[in-house]
Amino acid sequence: MKLGIVGAGMIVREFLPELKKLSGVEVVALQGTQRSRERAEKLCAENKVAQVVYDFDALCETGIDTVYVAVPNALHFSCCREALLRGKNVIVEKPMASNEREAVMLERLAKERGLFLFEAITTLYLPALGKVREWLEKIGTLKIVQCQ
């Protein structure tokens, strides 16, 4: 996988060092913003990412086949849509989209183009969620849930 990362925030700072340990994954480039220029360049230098770019066109021209979307939630849909339209597979932080209609549009676009679209939702695999599932049988019908 030749990966291009969109974003230079906290999740990328935490994820990138771990990502570099995976075999079969080459982090080709990271897209930052002019505002995050210093942080993006430092992140690339620390993690041996060869290219830092500042617009999506430039990112797509680096030879990547997959885009990892790690920007503010309000930008997820548009970034994913643009990547799919350009023939790139997509891994996106949660939430994938702002609503069901947008998520269905992305799903349809990925299927039409034979591309991979994956929401990076790790909570499904956390031990705490398994415990909640176990407790649900004992609790019975839920009326309200509050999570913090």
Secondary structure in CASP SS format (residue, H / E / C, confidence):
PFRMAT SS
TARGET T0000
AUTHOR 0000-0000-0000
METHOD secondary structure of the structure
MODEL  1
M C 1.00
K E 1.00
L E 1.00
G E 1.00
I E 1.00
V E 1.00
G C 1.00
A C 1.00
G C 1.00
M H 1.00
I H 1.00
V H 1.00
R H 1.00
E H 1.00
F H 1.00
L H 1.00
P H 1.00
E H 1.00
L H 1.00
K C 1.00
K C 1.00
L C 1.00
S C 1.00
G C 1.00
V C 1.00
E E 1.00
V E 1.00
V E 1.00
A E 1.00
L E 1.00
Q E 1.00
G C 1.00
T C 1.00
Q C 1.00
R C 1.00
S C 1.00
R H 1.00
E H 1.00
R H 1.00
A H 1.00
E H 1.00
K H 1.00
L H 1.00
C H 1.00
A H 1.00
E H 1.00
N C 1.00
K C 1.00
V C 1.00
A C 1.00
Q E 1.00
V E 1.00
V E 1.00
Y C 1.00
D C 1.00
F H 1.00
D H 1.00
A H 1.00
L H 1.00
C H 1.00
E C 1.00
T C 1.00
G C 1.00
I C 1.00
D C 1.00
T E 1.00
V E 1.00
Y E 1.00
V E 1.00
A C 1.00
V C 1.00
P C 1.00
N H 1.00
A H 1.00
L H 1.00
H H 1.00
F H 1.00
S H 1.00
C H 1.00
C H 1.00
R H 1.00
E H 1.00
A H 1.00
L H 1.00
L H 1.00
R C 1.00
G C 1.00
K C 1.00
N E 1.00
V E 1.00
I E 1.00
V E 1.00
E E 1.00
K C 1.00
P C 1.00
M C 1.00
A C 1.00
S C 1.00
N C 1.00
E H 1.00
R H 1.00
E H 1.00
A H 1.00
V H 1.00
M H 1.00
L H 1.00
E H 1.00
R H 1.00
L H 1.00
A H 1.00
K H 1.00
E H 1.00
R H 1.00
G C 1.00
L C 1.00
F C 1.00
L E 1.00
F E 1.00
E E 1.00
A E 1.00
I C 1.00
T H 1.00
T H 1.00
L H 1.00
Y H 1.00
L C 1.00
P H 1.00
A H 1.00
L H 1.00
G H 1.00
K H 1.00
V H 1.00
R H 1.00
E H 1.00
W H 1.00
L H 1.00
E H 1.00
K H 1.00
I H 1.00
G C 1.00
T C 1.00
L C 1.00
K C 1.00
I C 1.00
V C 1.00
Q C 1.00
C C 1.00
Q C 1.00
END
